Amino acid sequence: MKTLQNNITRAQQTAMINAYLLNSIDGENYGVTLSTDKDKVNFVVSTFTSEFLHHNNRNGNRQQLFADYLSGLPSCINIEFRNYAILELAEAWGSDVSTEKKRDFICSNWFNYISCKFFQLHAKMNK
């Protein structure tokens, strides 16, 4: 089993990221009660589809479109956006943040990374 920084395994990293994502989902502003993890991820996808997708971009890369949606800080999912907090999360999740180049890469790729991890979680929840 591959170990990341801070002796974190990939399985542990995945569990931490999934917990972060699930804890970030909030239906309160929409008057929605979300009782299961599956309800949570499906709510975000549904909200993303209704709020962001339109005729001009519906056929684009869904993961990239969702990353763009996340960067607009939607109220249905509260993803961190401050660089120092992103780096703290990345380090806690086992990423190497030892150089400026690595820190810049993590911050510039953040929403794409979270989008990818979100759709992996969505697929897992909807098997």
Buried (B, 14 or more C-beta within 10 A) or exposed (E): EEEBBEEBEEEBBBEBBBEBBBEBBBBEEEEBEBEEBBBBBBBBBEBBBEEBBEEEEEEEEBBBBBBBBBBEEBEBBEBBBEBEEBBEBBBBBBBEBEEEEBBEBBBEBBBBBBBBBBBBBBEEBEE
